[in-house]
Amino acid sequence: MTITEQTRQTTVTQHDIEQFLYREARYLDDREFEKWLGCYADDCEYWMPSWGDDDLLTEDPQSQISLIYYPNKGGLEDRIFRIRTARSTAASIPGPRTRHNISTVEVIERRGDIVDVRFNWHTMYFRYKTVDPYYGTSFYTIDFSGDTPLVRRKTVVLKNDYIHHVVDIYHF
């Protein structure tokens, strides 16, 4: 490991990680979806496993049902296109309003500039004069090696998965 790599690794602080997570959430709340996409690497994996009948999460997005699964950023770009062009039933007019709250950010592992984090979240969602709460835990792998951090992997565990309408990326 070079001195530059060592310095960068030690300079990625808890504050840096939290600020990145807050910024990503703000982009969703402010419906700045193109900026939100900028938080993700081209080869990122975005996965929301589903709960099975036995209250266990699915483990393989390739062979089991997932609430959301995109093997790379192209799937996220497609979602944003559908939201922007009203081709998403979850995002048709009127547009939803969300407020993301993040808590208990914990660094699980550091591998040089790559950081695995876990945090809890709660999102309030307002549409059609109704407020729906969503809450869960997310696991991110974030790459701090470039000019800006990038999500390499995002796994979202939705704890209240009994929902009465279609969900989309801005819920989580």
JOJO-V11305 format. One record per backbone hydrogen bond with DSSP energy under -1.0 kcal/mol. CO is the residue of the C=O (numbers start at 1). NH is the residue of the N-H. If there is no record, write none. Layout:
co=CO nh=NH
co=CO nh=NH
This chain:
co=2 nh=6
co=3 nh=7
co=4 nh=8
co=5 nh=9
co=6 nh=10
co=7 nh=11
co=8 nh=12
co=11 nh=13
co=13 nh=17
co=14 nh=18
co=15 nh=19
co=16 nh=20
co=17 nh=21
co=18 nh=22
co=19 nh=23
co=20 nh=24
co=21 nh=25
co=22 nh=26
co=23 nh=27
co=24 nh=28
co=25 nh=29
co=26 nh=30
co=27 nh=32
co=28 nh=31
co=31 nh=33
co=32 nh=36
co=33 nh=37
co=34 nh=38
co=36 nh=39
co=37 nh=40
co=39 nh=151
co=41 nh=44
co=42 nh=73
co=45 nh=154
co=46 nh=70
co=47 nh=156
co=48 nh=67
co=48 nh=68
co=50 nh=58
co=52 nh=55
co=56 nh=52
co=60 nh=64
co=65 nh=50
co=68 nh=48
co=70 nh=46
co=72 nh=75
co=73 nh=77
co=74 nh=78
co=75 nh=79
co=76 nh=80
co=77 nh=81
co=78 nh=82
co=79 nh=83
co=80 nh=84
co=81 nh=85
co=82 nh=87
co=83 nh=86
co=88 nh=91
co=97 nh=126
co=99 nh=124
co=101 nh=122
co=103 nh=120
co=106 nh=118
co=109 nh=116
co=111 nh=114
co=113 nh=144
co=114 nh=111
co=115 nh=142
co=116 nh=108
co=116 nh=109
co=117 nh=140
co=118 nh=106
co=119 nh=138
co=120 nh=103
co=121 nh=136
co=122 nh=101
co=123 nh=134
co=124 nh=99
co=125 nh=132
co=126 nh=97
co=127 nh=130
co=130 nh=127
co=132 nh=125
co=134 nh=123
co=135 nh=159
co=136 nh=121
co=137 nh=157
co=138 nh=119
co=139 nh=155
co=140 nh=117
co=141 nh=152
co=141 nh=153
co=142 nh=115
co=143 nh=150
co=150 nh=143
co=151 nh=41
co=152 nh=45
co=153 nh=141
co=154 nh=47
co=155 nh=139
co=157 nh=137
co=161 nh=163
co=168 nh=171
co=169 nh=172
